[in-house]
Amino acid sequence: NAEYMGAIDKSAMSQADPAKVAELQQQIAEQARIISQLKSENAVKEQLKAPVEALRKLKGELEQLVGTVKADIVDRGALEETLKRRFFYINSFGIYGGVKGLYDFGPPGCALKANFLNLWRQFFVLEENMLEIDCPCLTPFPVLETSGHVEKFTDYMVKEITADGKAGEFFRADHLLKERLEEFIAEPATALPDKREAELVLSQVDNLKAKELGDQMKKYGVKSPNGLPISDPEPFNLMFPTQIGPTGLNPGFLRPETAQGIFVNFRKLLEFNGGKMPFAGAQIGQAFRNEISPRAGLLRVREFTLAEIEHFVNPEDKSHPKFDRIRGQHLNLFPRNRQLMVEGPQRITIGDAVDQGMVNNQTLGYFMARTHQFLVKCGIKEQHLRFRQHLEHEMAHYASDCWDAEIETSYGWVEVVGHADRACFDLSQHAKKTSTNMDAREEFDQPRLVVEHDYTLNNQLLGKTFKKSNKEVLDYLQGLPDKKRVLLKEQLEKDSKADVTLATGETVTLTSEMVTITKTEKRVQSRTFIPSVIEPSYGVGRILYSILEHSYYQREGDDEQRTVLRFPPILAPFKCSVLPLMIKPELLAATERVSEILRASGVSLKVDSTGAGIGKRYARTDEIGVPFGVTVDMATVDRSSELFDTVTLRERDTMKQVRIKLSEAGDIVSRLCDDRLSWETVLQTYPAQAASE
């Protein structure tokens, strides 16, 4: 409730009737207290329904009275014009009309992406001692059939129906529904109860199956962007099929993710790691998805870069040795219960979130906190970063918990990093398909008493009951972790039956006549297990676009607004500009000397020796995010001056300048860009130079 009150726009509140605002705030607080009391008394869902609806109504009245805070969204048109003009990235094959969902990165875009990936490697692969591999983009059919992608890697699409009855354009069904719901909610004529119902549907759009999606589209009158009627939603597999070799007998796909390459190499990675657990594999590479309707620039494309981590852990022990280092890290968490209640995120430490069971385990929480730290280091604004938990039906049946890091942009909240506890599904599936041993071994210092639960199966009854599905039933039982075997045992003993969901998605009923589970105890020196996997998956293009938006701002110049990209120095495409104050031979020679010194220190640079004024040239480098600028002036080359062999060093965001020795320029700029030296220290150490903007 306090967080909700804090989200109200104070300027709007000051214009509203203070007495009415105070009255509504008091009513909201009291209603929230009532709900909390009911929850503490373990009230059932039906008992909570009326008070929750009353709370939503009160919040809606307050929102209509005072308005709500909006994010500091950038002028997207101005930003995209800058990115295109300065060749950060453009639509591919433009001279042939372009292809939707494909983009070319220009020099500053390539450098920004390379610096981002270098930082990612340093932050995760090096600091976490991960094992990096590089696998082909071409993937044989059986690999992706085993992983489930052939059957289930789909989105729902609709076809536009033209006046002559022929199919027009194709669209993502969920996107059209989301847009219509947002319009419906924003319409002044929409009644408050209808608005709240639409908000609830909007929060669960990604969770809808084909029929449910179609029903909601009909209910809200969804049409195509061209105003035409549309067909019912139908699944569309997003993978690009291909043939490997000339025979046509070896089908494959362009990979939709990099993870499978790590899974199929698990045995070799474990051996390389000396058999020690836990450990993580990592891979950076291209992935491909045949998007139905690519849009929103780098946010939804058909070829993109992924940086993925597969952290292998003991399924019985998902603690993390470094968890206490990040225990106090605050995150904006958006758990599923707050989504269903149409409430906002909750600010909480990751330690408390794990201790309270909001986040499933320490390893998952550790990577969420590290992702938060990484994104903030990249320039993402913390107040526009949250972690949204997947709703129950969004998760795969084998997943234990999933959280998406989402960044707020002018396109709304954008998923940029997925964090999933995938359990042991992937390794188990590949092991069964290929008869490959995917076990890890845990050695004990002393013999341990181990409790296990074994099956006695009535194979005749199982086969007669499930027929063709019997193999999937046996696979399910075989892959069930011991903790879940205990739960199955308890349910069978209590109800004599239990409903379970197979890997195919089919739900079947097991009975106590089919399966008997017996508890056994024995002392062992070691044990084997198929590891669980905690997977953080980073969408590089989406993060880069978010960085561009969060870095972009405009400041007033002498005669116009100047665009600035406030990249952190470690990410900036070019670390330093080198500018002669005037175009004179002696200054150009000194400019080349400075450039050589900077390059020798590993500093990427951009020289601007055009005839434009120095202020214009500063503005040009600010526009592509160059954090530092070295200017060569007449004092630099005047042997009679006490400033001989010195240059000015300018910082992009403060526009302050200092005077430094030419010979020190490389070392100073290099340390500034690597976070080994702060600009504040430079200002305190070197004499100030009057700025000329």
Number of C-alpha atoms within 10 A of each C-alpha: 15 7 12 14 15 11 14 17 15 15 12 14 17 11 10 15 11 11 9 12 18 12 12 17 17 12 16 22 15 14 19 17 13 16 19 14 12 15 14 9 9 10 13 10 9 8 13 15 11 12 16 17 14 15 20 20 17 17 19 16 15 23 17 12 17 19 18 19 14 9 12 11 13 16 13 14 9 13 19 17 11 17 19 14 11 17 17 21 20 21 18 16 13 11 7 7 9 13 13 17 23 18 20 15 17 16 15 19 21 16 18 23 22 14 18 20 17 14 18 20 19 13 16 18 19 13 10 13 13 19 19 17 14 12 16 11 17 17 20 18 19 16 20 20 14 18 20 15 18 17 12 15 16 17 18 21 24 26 21 23 18 15 10 7 8 9 14 16 15 16 21 20 28 23 15 17 24 21 13 19 23 14 11 17 19 11 11 10 9 14 10 16 13 12 21 19 12 21 20 15 18 20 16 17 19 17 17 17 14 16 12 13 21 21 14 17 22 14 9 13 12 21 19 20 12 9 10 14 17 23 16 18 23 18 16 17 18 19 22 16 17 16 15 16 9 7 8 10 9 13 15 21 20 21 24 25 20 25 22 20 20 24 21 18 15 22 18 12 19 21 11 11 15 9 15 13 16 18 17 25 24 24 23 21 18 19 20 21 21 19 23 22 18 18 12 11 18 24 21 19 22 22 19 22 19 23 22 24 27 26 22 25 24 20 17 12 12 19 16 16 10 12 18 13 10 18 18 14 18 17 22 21 25 22 20 19 12 15 19 14 16 17 17 16 19 17 14 14 19 26 21 15 20 18 13 10 9 18 23 17 20 23 25 26 25 24 21 26 22 15 20 22 17 16 21 15 15 24 19 25 16 16 11 15 21 24 25 22 25 22 19 14 12 15 18 14 15 16 17 16 22 25 27 22 26 20 26 22 21 15 12 11 14 19 20 21 26 22 25 24 24 21 23 23 20 21 26 24 19 21 18 14 13 12 10 13 14 21 17 21 15 15 12 11 8 10 12 13 11 13 12 16 17 15 15 11 16 13 13 9 13 20 16 10 14 15 10 10 15 15 13 16 23 15 15 15 18 13 15 15 18 15 12 12 21 18 12 22 21 14 16 20 15 11 10 15 18 18 13 16 15 18 17 13 11 11 12 13 13 19 16 18 14 19 21 17 19 13 12 10 10 10 11 13 13 14 13 12 16 23 25 24 28 27 26 24 23 22 19 25 20 23 24 20 17 27 24 22 23 24 19 21 18 16 9 9 13 9 6 9 12 16 22 23 25 23 25 21 24 21 26 26 26 23 24 30 24 24 26 26 21 19 13 12 10 16 22 18 14 20 24 14 13 23 24 14 17 26 13 12 16 14 20 18 19 16 17 17 18 12 12 12 12 19 14 15 21 23 19 18 24 24 21 24 29 30 28 26 26 29 23 26 24 20 16 22 18 14 11 8 12 10 17 16 19 23 30 24 29 23 17 24 15 8 16 17 25 20 21 22 16 21 15 14 21 21 15 20 25 22 14 20 20 13 12 10 14 13 16 8 10 18 14 10 12 14 13 16 15 11 12 11 13
